[in-house]
Amino acid sequence: MRKVIIIPARYGSARLPGKPLALLWHKPLIQHVYERAIKSEISEVYVATDDQRIFDTVISFGGKALLTKKEHTCGTERVAEASEILGLKEDDLIINLQGDQPLFPSEYFSFLIKPLLLSPEINISTLATPITNETDLKNPNKVKVVLDKKGFALYFSRSPIPYFRPPGKEPQYLKHIGVYAYWKGFLSKFVKLPPGELEMAEKLEQLRALEYGYKIKVTVVPKDVPEVDTWEDLKYLENLKEG
């Protein structure tokens, strides 16, 4: 069984064009993400991109890159194409690591893949972390998730969920960390499914899995992973100490 990390990276981000090449701590953003990935126990790491500039940048710092089609509508489709280029088999394990998480902790990869290794019946897993401030709870760019008693996702939303109606104890809200692990066989099936109504309403592709009856295992980790969605996010990280 091969274990592969694939980092989808496109140039045409609506909110931050050219994001993978934006400089952070004197390196392109995509290089920070790649270097986090190669510190994990996963030996194969690739950037899947639609842009020659990103491809050339990854090669220039010694990374591995794959050129994929420009017409993909989401990162998952890009990862699926990359898995075909790499000749992965149905029982190979793929990690879809977002290209805008330059501080992704290397130890989180083991938390992510563990559920799949323990139970082959689990097709997809992801991460979440406790929300500690009101700003993140109300920010639609910070996706929330609610879980069942066994740690499977019941729903993902850009709205605060669950709704709290006093009196009583306020629930522990969870923020979804947008990284996934899945079997190649499941990924091939997933990208062929038509988008669901909930997915289109929330603009969250993971809802497609729930709408079609697939369970998503969620591991709760102690700290958040900052993401770069805007120039403001980039400036915030620039003021932090690297690492």
C-alpha positions as a Markdown table, in Angstrom:
| # | Residue | x | y | z |
|---|---|---|---|---|
| 1 | Met | 0.0 | 0.0 | 0.0 |
| 2 | Arg | 1.3 | 3.4 | -1.0 |
| 3 | Lys | 0.7 | 6.5 | 1.2 |
| 4 | Val | 0.8 | 9.7 | -0.8 |
| 5 | Ile | 0.4 | 13.4 | 0.1 |
| 6 | Ile | -1.0 | 15.4 | -2.7 |
| 7 | Ile | -1.2 | 19.2 | -2.4 |
| 8 | Pro | -3.6 | 20.8 | -4.9 |
| 9 | Ala | -2.5 | 24.3 | -5.8 |
| 10 | Arg | -4.1 | 26.6 | -8.4 |
| 11 | Tyr | -3.0 | 30.0 | -9.5 |
| 12 | Gly | -6.4 | 31.6 | -10.0 |
| 13 | Ser | -7.6 | 32.1 | -6.4 |
| 14 | Ala | -10.5 | 34.6 | -6.4 |
| 15 | Arg | -9.6 | 36.2 | -3.1 |
| 16 | Leu | -5.8 | 36.0 | -3.5 |
| 17 | Pro | -4.6 | 35.4 | -7.0 |
| 18 | Gly | -1.3 | 33.7 | -7.3 |
| 19 | Lys | -1.6 | 32.6 | -3.6 |
| 20 | Pro | 0.8 | 29.5 | -3.8 |
| 21 | Leu | 3.6 | 31.9 | -4.9 |
| 22 | Ala | 2.9 | 34.6 | -2.4 |
| 23 | Leu | 6.0 | 35.1 | -0.2 |
| 24 | Leu | 5.9 | 34.3 | 3.5 |
| 25 | Trp | 9.1 | 34.4 | 5.6 |
| 26 | His | 11.1 | 34.8 | 2.3 |
| 27 | Lys | 9.7 | 31.6 | 0.8 |
| 28 | Pro | 6.7 | 30.9 | -1.5 |
| 29 | Leu | 3.7 | 29.8 | 0.5 |
| 30 | Ile | 3.6 | 26.4 | -1.3 |
| 31 | Gln | 7.2 | 25.7 | -0.2 |
| 32 | His | 6.2 | 26.0 | 3.4 |
| 33 | Val | 3.3 | 23.6 | 2.9 |
| 34 | Tyr | 5.6 | 21.1 | 1.0 |
| 35 | Glu | 8.3 | 21.2 | 3.7 |
| 36 | Arg | 5.7 | 20.5 | 6.4 |
| 37 | Ala | 4.5 | 17.5 | 4.4 |
| 38 | Ile | 8.0 | 15.9 | 3.8 |
| 39 | Lys | 8.6 | 16.1 | 7.6 |
| 40 | Ser | 5.8 | 13.5 | 8.1 |
| 41 | Glu | 6.1 | 9.8 | 8.0 |
| 42 | Ile | 4.7 | 9.9 | 4.4 |
| 43 | Ser | 7.5 | 9.4 | 1.9 |
| 44 | Glu | 5.7 | 10.5 | -1.3 |
| 45 | Val | 4.7 | 14.2 | -1.5 |
| 46 | Tyr | 3.5 | 15.9 | -4.7 |
| 47 | Val | 2.1 | 19.3 | -5.6 |
| 48 | Ala | -0.7 | 19.0 | -8.2 |
| 49 | Thr | -1.1 | 22.3 | -10.1 |
| 50 | Asp | -2.7 | 23.8 | -13.1 |
| 51 | Asp | 0.0 | 26.5 | -13.6 |
| 52 | Gln | 3.5 | 26.2 | -15.1 |
| 53 | Arg | 4.7 | 29.0 | -12.7 |
| 54 | Ile | 3.8 | 27.0 | -9.7 |
| 55 | Phe | 5.1 | 23.8 | -11.2 |
| 56 | Asp | 8.5 | 25.5 | -11.9 |
| 57 | Thr | 8.7 | 26.9 | -8.4 |
| 58 | Val | 8.1 | 23.6 | -6.8 |
| 59 | Ile | 10.8 | 22.0 | -9.0 |
| 60 | Ser | 13.2 | 24.9 | -8.2 |
| 61 | Phe | 13.2 | 24.2 | -4.4 |
| 62 | Gly | 13.6 | 20.4 | -5.0 |
| 63 | Gly | 10.0 | 19.4 | -4.7 |
| 64 | Lys | 7.9 | 17.1 | -6.9 |
| 65 | Ala | 5.1 | 18.5 | -9.0 |
| 66 | Leu | 2.4 | 17.3 | -11.4 |
| 67 | Leu | 0.6 | 19.4 | -14.1 |
| 68 | Thr | -3.1 | 18.9 | -14.1 |
| 69 | Lys | -6.1 | 20.3 | -16.0 |
| 70 | Lys | -7.2 | 23.9 | -15.5 |
| 71 | Glu | -10.9 | 23.1 | -15.6 |
| 72 | His | -11.2 | 21.4 | -12.3 |
| 73 | Thr | -13.8 | 23.0 | -10.0 |
| 74 | Cys | -12.3 | 21.9 | -6.7 |
| 75 | Gly | -9.1 | 20.6 | -5.2 |
| 76 | Thr | -10.5 | 17.1 | -4.8 |
| 77 | Glu | -10.9 | 16.8 | -8.5 |
| 78 | Arg | -7.3 | 17.9 | -9.0 |
| 79 | Val | -6.1 | 15.4 | -6.4 |
| 80 | Ala | -8.1 | 12.6 | -8.2 |
| 81 | Glu | -6.4 | 13.4 | -11.5 |
| 82 | Ala | -3.0 | 13.4 | -9.8 |
| 83 | Ser | -3.7 | 10.0 | -8.3 |
| 84 | Glu | -4.4 | 8.7 | -11.8 |
| 85 | Ile | -1.2 | 10.2 | -13.2 |
| 86 | Leu | 0.7 | 8.5 | -10.3 |
| 87 | Gly | -0.9 | 5.2 | -11.1 |
| 88 | Leu | -2.3 | 4.7 | -7.6 |
| 89 | Lys | -4.3 | 1.6 | -6.8 |
| 90 | Glu | -7.7 | 1.4 | -5.1 |
| 91 | Asp | -6.2 | 0.4 | -1.7 |
| 92 | Asp | -3.6 | 3.1 | -1.7 |
| 93 | Leu | -4.0 | 5.9 | 0.8 |
| 94 | Ile | -4.1 | 9.6 | -0.2 |
| 95 | Ile | -3.9 | 12.7 | 1.9 |
| 96 | Asn | -5.3 | 15.9 | 0.4 |
| 97 | Leu | -3.3 | 18.7 | 2.1 |
| 98 | Gln | -4.5 | 22.2 | 1.3 |
| 99 | Gly | -1.8 | 24.5 | -0.2 |
| 100 | Asp | -2.7 | 27.4 | 2.1 |
| 101 | Gln | -1.7 | 25.8 | 5.4 |
| 102 | Pro | 2.0 | 26.8 | 5.9 |
| 103 | Leu | 1.9 | 25.9 | 9.6 |
| 104 | Phe | 0.3 | 22.5 | 9.3 |
| 105 | Pro | 1.8 | 20.4 | 12.2 |
| 106 | Ser | 3.7 | 17.3 | 10.9 |
| 107 | Glu | 2.4 | 15.2 | 13.7 |
| 108 | Tyr | -1.2 | 15.7 | 12.5 |
| 109 | Phe | -0.7 | 13.5 | 9.6 |
| 110 | Ser | -0.7 | 10.4 | 11.8 |
| 111 | Phe | -3.9 | 11.5 | 13.5 |
| 112 | Leu | -5.5 | 11.9 | 10.1 |
| 113 | Ile | -4.6 | 8.5 | 8.6 |
| 114 | Lys | -5.0 | 6.4 | 11.8 |
| 115 | Pro | -8.8 | 5.9 | 11.5 |
| 116 | Leu | -8.4 | 4.5 | 7.9 |
| 117 | Leu | -5.6 | 2.1 | 9.0 |
| 118 | Leu | -7.5 | 0.8 | 11.9 |
| 119 | Ser | -10.7 | 0.3 | 10.0 |
| 120 | Pro | -10.7 | -0.3 | 6.2 |
| 121 | Glu | -14.5 | 0.3 | 6.3 |
| 122 | Ile | -13.8 | 4.0 | 6.9 |
| 123 | Asn | -13.5 | 5.7 | 3.5 |
| 124 | Ile | -12.6 | 9.3 | 4.5 |
| 125 | Ser | -11.2 | 11.1 | 7.6 |
| 126 | Thr | -10.5 | 14.7 | 8.5 |
| 127 | Leu | -9.6 | 16.9 | 11.5 |
| 128 | Ala | -11.3 | 19.5 | 13.7 |
| 129 | Thr | -10.3 | 21.6 | 16.6 |
| 130 | Pro | -12.2 | 23.5 | 19.4 |
| 131 | Ile | -13.2 | 27.0 | 18.6 |
| 132 | Thr | -12.0 | 29.4 | 21.3 |
| 133 | Asn | -13.3 | 32.8 | 20.2 |
| 134 | Glu | -16.5 | 34.4 | 19.0 |
| 135 | Thr | -14.9 | 35.8 | 15.9 |
| 136 | Asp | -14.1 | 32.4 | 14.4 |
| 137 | Leu | -17.5 | 31.1 | 15.4 |
| 138 | Lys | -19.3 | 33.8 | 13.4 |
| 139 | Asn | -16.8 | 33.8 | 10.5 |
| 140 | Pro | -18.4 | 32.0 | 7.5 |
| 141 | Asn | -14.9 | 31.2 | 6.2 |
| 142 | Lys | -14.3 | 29.1 | 9.3 |
| 143 | Val | -16.3 | 26.0 | 8.7 |
| 144 | Lys | -18.0 | 24.4 | 11.7 |
| 145 | Val | -18.7 | 20.7 | 12.2 |
| 146 | Val | -20.9 | 18.7 | 14.6 |
| 147 | Leu | -20.1 | 15.0 | 15.5 |
| 148 | Asp | -22.0 | 12.0 | 16.7 |
| 149 | Lys | -20.9 | 10.0 | 19.7 |
| 150 | Lys | -18.5 | 7.9 | 17.7 |
| 151 | Gly | -16.7 | 10.8 | 16.2 |
| 152 | Phe | -18.4 | 10.8 | 12.7 |
| 153 | Ala | -19.5 | 14.1 | 11.1 |
| 154 | Leu | -23.2 | 14.8 | 11.3 |
| 155 | Tyr | -23.0 | 18.1 | 9.4 |
| 156 | Phe | -20.6 | 20.8 | 8.2 |
| 157 | Ser | -21.7 | 24.4 | 8.0 |
| 158 | Arg | -20.5 | 28.0 | 7.6 |
| 159 | Ser | -23.0 | 28.9 | 10.2 |
| 160 | Pro | -22.5 | 28.4 | 14.0 |
| 161 | Ile | -23.7 | 24.9 | 14.7 |
| 162 | Pro | -25.3 | 23.6 | 16.9 |
| 163 | Tyr | -27.6 | 26.5 | 17.7 |
| 164 | Phe | -27.4 | 27.1 | 21.5 |
| 165 | Arg | -30.7 | 27.9 | 23.2 |
| 166 | Pro | -30.2 | 28.8 | 26.9 |
| 167 | Pro | -30.5 | 27.8 | 29.7 |
| 168 | Gly | -28.0 | 25.0 | 30.1 |
| 169 | Lys | -24.3 | 24.5 | 29.2 |
| 170 | Glu | -23.1 | 26.0 | 25.9 |
| 171 | Pro | -21.8 | 23.3 | 23.6 |
| 172 | Gln | -18.1 | 23.0 | 22.5 |
| 173 | Tyr | -18.0 | 24.3 | 19.0 |
| 174 | Leu | -15.6 | 22.7 | 16.5 |
| 175 | Lys | -13.8 | 24.2 | 13.6 |
| 176 | His | -13.1 | 22.0 | 10.6 |
| 177 | Ile | -9.5 | 21.8 | 9.5 |
| 178 | Gly | -9.7 | 21.3 | 5.7 |
| 179 | Val | -7.4 | 18.3 | 5.2 |
| 180 | Tyr | -8.6 | 14.8 | 4.2 |
| 181 | Ala | -7.3 | 11.3 | 4.0 |
| 182 | Tyr | -9.1 | 8.7 | 1.8 |
| 183 | Trp | -8.6 | 5.5 | -0.1 |
| 184 | Lys | -8.0 | 5.9 | -3.8 |
| 185 | Gly | -11.0 | 3.7 | -4.5 |
| 186 | Phe | -13.3 | 6.0 | -2.6 |
| 187 | Leu | -11.8 | 9.1 | -4.2 |
| 188 | Ser | -12.5 | 7.7 | -7.7 |
| 189 | Lys | -16.1 | 7.2 | -6.8 |
| 190 | Phe | -16.5 | 10.5 | -5.0 |
| 191 | Val | -15.5 | 12.7 | -7.9 |
| 192 | Lys | -18.0 | 11.0 | -10.2 |
| 193 | Leu | -20.9 | 11.9 | -7.9 |
| 194 | Pro | -23.0 | 14.9 | -8.9 |
| 195 | Pro | -22.8 | 17.8 | -6.4 |
| 196 | Gly | -25.6 | 17.7 | -3.8 |
| 197 | Glu | -28.0 | 20.4 | -2.8 |
| 198 | Leu | -26.4 | 21.0 | 0.6 |
| 199 | Glu | -23.0 | 21.2 | -1.0 |
| 200 | Met | -24.1 | 23.8 | -3.5 |
| 201 | Ala | -25.9 | 25.8 | -0.8 |
| 202 | Glu | -22.9 | 25.9 | 1.6 |
| 203 | Lys | -20.2 | 25.6 | -1.0 |
| 204 | Leu | -18.6 | 22.8 | 1.0 |
| 205 | Glu | -17.7 | 19.7 | -1.1 |
| 206 | Gln | -17.4 | 17.4 | 2.0 |
| 207 | Leu | -21.2 | 17.6 | 2.3 |
| 208 | Arg | -21.4 | 15.6 | -0.9 |
| 209 | Ala | -20.1 | 12.6 | 0.9 |
| 210 | Leu | -22.6 | 13.0 | 3.7 |
| 211 | Glu | -25.5 | 13.5 | 1.2 |
| 212 | Tyr | -24.6 | 10.3 | -0.5 |
| 213 | Gly | -24.5 | 8.3 | 2.7 |
| 214 | Tyr | -20.7 | 8.1 | 3.2 |
| 215 | Lys | -19.4 | 8.6 | 6.8 |
| 216 | Ile | -16.6 | 11.0 | 7.5 |
| 217 | Lys | -14.4 | 10.2 | 10.6 |
| 218 | Val | -13.3 | 13.3 | 12.5 |
| 219 | Thr | -10.4 | 13.4 | 14.8 |
| 220 | Val | -10.3 | 16.4 | 17.2 |
| 221 | Val | -6.8 | 17.9 | 17.6 |
| 222 | Pro | -5.7 | 20.4 | 20.2 |
| 223 | Lys | -4.7 | 23.4 | 18.1 |
| 224 | Asp | -5.9 | 25.2 | 15.0 |
| 225 | Val | -4.1 | 25.4 | 11.7 |
| 226 | Pro | -4.0 | 28.9 | 10.3 |
| 227 | Glu | -5.1 | 29.2 | 6.7 |
| 228 | Val | -4.3 | 31.9 | 4.1 |
| 229 | Asp | -7.4 | 33.0 | 2.4 |
| 230 | Thr | -6.8 | 36.7 | 2.1 |
| 231 | Trp | -3.9 | 39.3 | 2.1 |
| 232 | Glu | -4.9 | 40.0 | 5.7 |
| 233 | Asp | -4.3 | 36.4 | 6.6 |
| 234 | Leu | -0.9 | 36.5 | 4.9 |
| 235 | Lys | 0.0 | 39.7 | 6.8 |
| 236 | Tyr | -1.1 | 38.2 | 10.1 |
| 237 | Leu | 1.2 | 35.1 | 9.6 |
| 238 | Glu | 4.0 | 37.3 | 8.5 |
| 239 | Asn | 4.0 | 38.9 | 11.9 |
| 240 | Leu | 4.2 | 35.5 | 13.6 |
| 241 | Lys | 7.5 | 33.7 | 14.3 |
| 242 | Glu | 7.9 | 31.0 | 11.6 |
| 243 | Gly | 7.3 | 27.4 | 12.7 |
